[in-house]
Amino acid sequence: MILEVAKLGVKYFVFIGSEPLLRDDIVELCEFCNKVSLKPYVVTKGGRLAARGERGEKLAKGLRRAGVKVTVAVDGITHATIDAIMWYSRCL
């Protein structure tokens, strides 16, 4: 799919929806975007980036190396706000 999008002359490829950073191959996909002249972007909740220890750091460095622009989506400041938003969105 990424290659087909690049052939259309698109300049950017955005990984969004669900949680893109749950994919074990997200860094490789972003590197492939660069190879086919697409600028990769990721929209995330940021949980995996905030993981303590080597896992979060390795992911962050991999995304940086791949030239990824990252946007962290914040639904709310408190768990109560986030829970209310998530409950509401499931009802729609």
BELSUL-V458744 format. One line per field, one symbol per residue. psi: psi as a letter, one per 40 degrees, with the letter a starting at -180 (. if undefined). burial: b if it has 16 or more other ideal C-beta (glycine too) atoms within 10 Angstrom, else e. A space follows every 50 residues. Layout:
psi: ???
burial: ???
This chain:
psi: dddddddeeidihhhiibgdeehdeddddddddddffhhhihhieeddde hiaddddddddddddefhhhhhhhdididddddddddddde.
burial: ebeeebeeeeeebebeeebbbeeeebbebbbbbeeeebebbbbbbbebbe eeeeebeebbeebeebebebeeeeeeeeeeeeeeeeeeeeee
